[in-house]
Amino acid sequence: RERECRALDDFIAATLAARGGSLCVSGGPGAGKTCAVRAATDAWRRVHPETVVLEVNCMELSQRSPSGLLHRLSALARGRLGRSVARQATASGPRLLAVVAGELAELGRSIVIVADEVDQLVGRRQPGAGGGVGAVSFEALLGLPKVAGAPAIALVAIANAVDLLERRDGAARCCDALLFESYTAEQLRSIVRTLLDLEGAAGAAAAVALGPTAVELRIRQVAKESGDCRQMVRLCEQALME
């Protein structure tokens, strides 16, 4: 994932040096999206510890909508600012965007927001903004870094659906895109070799126990069906535990 990691590094650096922006990272499950994004944010914070990183998994939201994500970001910001989350503002629509932008500005001059599983915020039957009166559209959420009063925000939205932006009218105009292709058989072989090599003698024993033929067959099967590297990681972990 060297190419994708470089793209993430470049996005964070360029975005925080400017007024902010959004990036949609898409790809199938197990394509390494979340790991790569976390690696990029960790690398950035090692050099720029003043940058605040907020991460939200949208699967964990009680209200799975753009407004629900904004309320969660507000709660995270208020918590770090030492304010009562229970007395969080009940704003909606554009006002909610403005409130969250203001709270983030108080939190720091540069903010990285990682929103994982953003597919949960977008219904396939809602191609437009939708959501009712006072709701925040997905497109408006992606525009949070451009709201007046916001600090420099790098918003990274992680999605499994590779066509998420295409399905949302106007989303592509306010957000860059980075596609994580499924892992190839050769990439999966490299992952397995690296994982086992890192374990030294235990890894060598695990490789013998697994058997090269069985591992190769499994690699080809995973590459053909999904490219989900997590399946190969679990295989290695199980072999190391036995």
Disulfide bonds with the S-S distance in Angstrom:
none
